[in-house]
Amino acid sequence: MDYTSFTLEITDHIAIITLSNPQKANALGEGFWTECREVFERINEDPDVRVVVVASSGKHFTSGIDLGYLQSSMPPENVDPARAMDKMRRHLKFLQAPFEAIDKCRVPVLAAIQGGCFGAGVDMVSACDIRYASADAFFIIQEINIGMVADLGTMQRMPRQIPDGLMRELAYTGRKYLAGEAMNTGYVTHVTPDHDALLAHVMTVAARIAGQSPLAISGSKEILNHTRDHNVADGLEYIAAWNAGMLSKEDVVKGAVAALSKSKAEFDDLL
């Protein structure tokens, strides 16, 4: 399937999604919101995919939601205000859905960010499992700078990834959050000198993840997301039930043999 907002390449168990509109700083236009949800639904059903890399082309990762699309999606002014706001609420849920799909994807999603990542771009990468950046990268919660509250996931996910005071400062000021600061405060895992080095680093990490048992990786993501959203006691109960039903003796034996022999285990794909 061809996409208009990004390209999709699957190789060696790695799905690479690359935003492909650098002429508009990879602004997230009308087609993106349906296509992003669809591509992650497709990835969830593809047994060949064990990890996803989200990248982009050009100088900036993304300038955020396309303002022309944002304006065109507003309800008309000459209608009942309650009905207009009902339509707005449903549209916001539609816009949240692609990032929910990233968060709930059964395999890890790694973000490779260069240049500016504005507004909805922060919503997007906050939904990813791990963020990596080039030295020129920066993040801006742009919504506050245009008089609104970020509403596609930044306010819900990012506070779990960085200190509370810093989160509030970024949300209230709309200032640049530079790559070095983002790494020092835990939002970004690794910073590289440039975009090429960034992609090489992220692909190395992705290849290592793809070489693990896909059942164990999928289970690890499920458990980590559950732990994020529940207390410790609930998390321990969940992992006990999960491993009681999902632990693969075949994968454990393969992994143990490979570790002892210092060889590479070959694991079966998910169904």
C-alpha positions as CSV (number, residue, x, y, z in Angstrom):
1,M,0.0,0.0,0.0
2,D,1.3,3.5,-0.9
3,Y,1.0,6.4,1.6
4,T,1.0,10.1,0.8
5,S,2.4,11.4,4.1
6,F,5.3,9.0,4.6
7,T,7.1,6.1,3.2
8,L,7.1,2.6,4.6
9,E,9.9,0.1,4.2
10,I,10.1,-3.3,5.9
11,T,13.5,-5.0,6.0
12,D,15.1,-7.5,8.3
13,H,12.1,-7.4,10.6
14,I,12.3,-3.6,11.0
15,A,9.5,-1.3,9.7
16,I,10.8,2.2,8.8
17,I,8.2,4.9,8.6
18,T,9.7,8.1,7.2
19,L,7.8,11.4,7.0
20,S,8.2,12.6,3.4
21,N,7.1,16.2,3.0
22,P,10.2,18.2,3.8
23,Q,9.1,21.1,1.5
24,K,6.5,21.8,4.3
25,A,8.8,20.8,7.1
26,N,6.8,17.5,7.3
27,A,3.7,19.2,8.5
28,L,1.0,16.7,9.4
29,G,-1.7,17.3,6.9
30,E,-5.1,15.7,6.3
31,G,-3.9,12.4,4.9
32,F,-1.5,11.8,7.8
33,W,-4.2,11.2,10.5
34,T,-5.9,8.3,8.7
35,E,-2.7,6.9,7.2
36,C,-0.7,6.8,10.5
37,R,-3.5,4.9,12.2
38,E,-3.8,2.5,9.3
39,V,-0.1,1.8,9.0
40,F,0.2,0.9,12.7
41,E,-2.9,-1.4,12.4
42,R,-1.1,-3.0,9.4
43,I,2.1,-3.4,11.4
44,N,0.2,-5.0,14.3
45,E,-1.0,-7.7,11.9
46,D,2.3,-8.2,10.1
47,P,4.3,-11.1,11.7
48,D,7.4,-10.1,9.9
49,V,7.7,-6.8,11.9
50,R,9.5,-6.9,15.2
51,V,10.3,-3.2,15.7
52,V,9.4,0.2,14.1
53,V,11.5,3.2,13.5
54,V,9.8,6.5,12.9
55,A,12.0,9.0,11.1
56,S,11.7,12.0,8.8
57,S,13.4,13.6,5.8
58,G,14.8,17.1,5.5
59,K,15.9,19.7,8.0
60,H,13.1,19.3,10.6
61,F,11.4,16.2,12.0
62,T,7.9,17.9,11.8
63,S,6.4,21.4,12.2
64,G,3.4,19.8,13.7
65,I,-0.2,19.8,12.5
66,D,-0.7,21.6,9.2
67,L,-2.4,24.8,10.1
68,G,-4.5,24.9,6.9
69,Y,-5.9,21.5,7.8
70,L,-6.5,22.6,11.4
71,Q,-8.5,25.6,10.2
72,S,-10.5,23.7,7.7
73,S,-11.5,21.1,10.4
74,M,-13.1,23.7,12.7
75,P,-16.9,23.5,13.0
76,P,-18.9,26.3,11.2
77,E,-19.8,29.3,13.3
78,N,-23.5,29.5,12.3
79,V,-24.6,26.2,14.1
80,D,-25.8,25.3,17.5
81,P,-22.7,25.7,19.8
82,A,-23.4,22.4,21.7
83,R,-23.5,20.5,18.4
84,A,-20.4,22.3,17.2
85,M,-18.5,21.3,20.3
86,D,-19.7,17.7,20.0
87,K,-18.3,17.6,16.5
88,M,-15.0,19.2,17.8
89,R,-14.7,16.5,20.6
90,R,-15.2,13.7,18.1
91,H,-12.6,15.2,15.7
92,L,-10.1,15.5,18.6
93,K,-10.6,11.8,19.3
94,F,-10.0,11.1,15.6
95,L,-6.7,13.1,15.9
96,Q,-5.7,11.3,19.0
97,A,-6.2,7.9,17.5
98,P,-2.9,7.6,15.5
99,F,-0.8,8.3,18.5
100,E,-2.9,5.9,20.6
101,A,-2.1,3.3,17.8
102,I,1.7,4.0,18.3
103,D,1.4,3.7,22.1
104,K,-0.5,0.4,21.8
105,C,1.5,-1.1,18.9
106,R,2.5,-4.6,19.9
107,V,6.2,-4.0,19.0
108,P,8.5,-1.2,20.2
109,V,8.5,2.1,18.3
110,L,11.7,4.1,18.2
111,A,11.7,7.8,17.1
112,A,14.7,9.4,15.4
113,I,14.3,13.2,15.6
114,Q,16.4,15.8,13.8
115,G,15.8,19.6,13.8
116,G,12.5,20.9,15.1
117,C,9.8,18.8,16.5
118,F,6.8,21.1,17.1
119,G,3.3,20.7,18.6
120,A,1.7,17.5,17.3
121,G,5.2,16.1,16.7
122,V,5.8,16.1,20.4
123,D,2.5,14.3,20.8
124,M,3.7,11.7,18.3
125,V,7.2,11.1,19.7
126,S,5.9,11.0,23.3
127,A,3.8,8.0,22.2
128,C,6.9,6.2,21.0
129,D,8.8,3.8,23.3
130,I,12.2,5.5,22.9
131,R,13.4,8.8,21.5
132,Y,16.8,9.5,19.9
133,A,17.9,12.8,18.6
134,S,20.6,14.6,16.6
135,A,22.4,17.4,18.2
136,D,20.4,20.0,16.3
137,A,17.0,18.6,17.5
138,F,14.7,20.6,19.7
139,F,11.1,20.2,21.0
140,I,8.4,22.8,21.4
141,I,5.0,22.4,23.0
142,Q,3.8,24.8,20.4
143,E,0.1,24.8,21.3
144,I,0.6,27.2,24.2
145,N,2.2,29.7,21.8
146,I,-1.0,29.9,19.8
147,G,-3.3,30.1,22.8
148,M,-4.5,26.5,23.3
149,V,-3.8,23.5,25.5
150,A,-1.9,20.5,23.8
151,D,-4.6,17.9,23.4
152,L,-3.2,14.9,21.5
153,G,-1.2,13.2,24.2
154,T,1.7,15.4,25.2
155,M,0.1,16.4,28.5
156,Q,-0.7,12.8,29.3
157,R,2.5,11.0,28.3
158,M,5.3,13.4,28.6
159,P,4.8,14.0,32.4
160,R,5.7,10.3,32.9
161,Q,8.9,10.8,30.9
162,I,10.5,14.0,32.5
163,P,10.4,15.7,35.9
164,D,7.2,17.5,36.8
165,G,8.6,21.0,37.2
166,L,10.3,20.8,33.8
167,M,7.1,19.5,32.2
168,R,5.2,22.4,33.6
169,E,7.8,24.9,32.4
170,L,7.8,23.6,28.9
171,A,4.0,23.5,28.8
172,Y,3.6,27.0,30.2
173,T,6.4,28.8,28.3
174,G,6.4,27.0,24.9
175,R,10.2,27.4,24.9
176,K,12.7,25.3,23.0
177,Y,13.7,22.0,24.7
178,L,17.1,21.3,23.2
179,A,18.5,17.9,22.5
180,G,21.2,18.0,25.2
181,E,18.7,19.1,27.9
182,A,16.3,16.5,26.7
183,M,18.9,13.7,27.1
184,N,20.0,15.0,30.5
185,T,16.5,15.0,31.8
186,G,15.5,11.6,30.4
187,Y,13.2,12.4,27.4
188,V,15.8,11.4,24.9
189,T,18.0,8.3,25.3
190,H,20.9,9.2,23.0
191,V,22.1,12.3,21.0
192,T,24.3,12.0,17.9
193,P,26.3,14.6,16.0
194,D,24.1,14.7,12.9
195,H,21.1,13.1,11.1
196,D,23.1,10.4,9.4
197,A,24.7,9.3,12.6
198,L,21.3,9.4,14.2
199,L,19.7,7.0,11.7
200,A,22.7,4.7,11.9
201,H,22.5,4.5,15.7
202,V,18.7,4.0,15.8
203,M,18.9,1.2,13.2
204,T,21.6,-0.5,15.2
205,V,19.3,-0.5,18.3
206,A,16.4,-1.6,16.1
207,A,18.4,-4.5,14.7
208,R,19.3,-5.7,18.2
209,I,15.7,-5.6,19.3
210,A,14.7,-7.5,16.1
211,G,17.1,-10.2,17.0
212,Q,15.4,-11.0,20.3
213,S,12.4,-13.2,20.8
214,P,9.5,-11.3,19.3
215,L,7.1,-12.9,21.8
216,A,9.3,-11.7,24.7
217,I,9.7,-8.2,23.2
218,S,5.9,-7.8,22.7
219,G,5.3,-9.1,26.2
220,S,7.8,-6.7,27.6
221,K,6.1,-3.7,26.0
222,E,2.7,-4.9,27.2
223,I,4.0,-5.3,30.8
224,L,5.9,-1.9,30.7
225,N,2.7,-0.1,29.5
226,H,0.6,-1.9,32.1
227,T,3.1,-1.0,34.9
228,R,3.1,2.7,33.7
229,D,-0.7,2.8,34.1
230,H,-1.1,0.7,37.3
231,N,0.4,0.3,40.8
232,V,3.1,-2.2,41.6
233,A,0.8,-4.8,43.1
234,D,-1.3,-4.9,40.0
235,G,1.8,-5.0,37.8
236,L,3.2,-8.0,39.7
237,E,-0.1,-9.8,39.4
238,Y,-0.3,-9.1,35.7
239,I,3.2,-10.4,34.9
240,A,2.6,-13.5,36.9
241,A,-0.5,-14.3,34.8
242,W,1.2,-13.2,31.6
243,N,4.2,-15.5,32.0
244,A,2.0,-18.3,33.3
245,G,0.2,-18.2,29.9
246,M,2.8,-16.7,27.5
247,L,6.2,-18.0,28.5
248,S,7.7,-19.9,25.5
249,K,9.8,-22.8,26.5
250,E,11.1,-23.0,22.9
251,D,12.3,-19.4,22.9
252,V,13.9,-19.8,26.4
253,V,15.8,-22.9,25.3
254,K,17.0,-21.1,22.1
255,G,18.1,-18.1,24.0
256,A,19.9,-20.1,26.6
257,V,21.7,-22.2,24.0
258,A,22.8,-19.1,22.1
259,A,24.1,-17.4,25.2
260,L,26.1,-20.5,26.3
261,S,27.5,-21.0,22.8
262,K,28.0,-17.3,22.1
263,S,25.9,-17.7,18.9
264,K,22.8,-15.9,17.5
265,A,19.4,-17.4,18.3
266,E,16.9,-17.5,15.5
267,F,13.4,-17.0,16.8
268,D,10.1,-17.7,15.0
269,D,7.9,-14.7,14.0
270,L,4.7,-13.9,15.8
271,L,1.5,-15.2,14.2
